[in-house]
């Protein structure tokens, strides 16, 4: 059974627009997809500068192969302790 419902985030939780037709205690999976408008909002310059990728190229030695750099980053990502396969 799969349902798609709309809700609003309040105090770290999701308040649904209508009651959920699922028995209490049922484990569910929640996918967060911002409603139209939120996903396309432009970042302010301050928000953009606060992104973790902003300026990440500054330490890359000139002449390094981009594919090599990406493969190194992917290898680091694959070694993260909370990786789920």
Secondary structure by P-SEA (a helix, b strand, c coil): cbbbbbbbbcccbbbbcccccccccbbbbbbbbbccccccccccaaaaaacccccccccccccccaaaaaaaaaaaaaacccccc
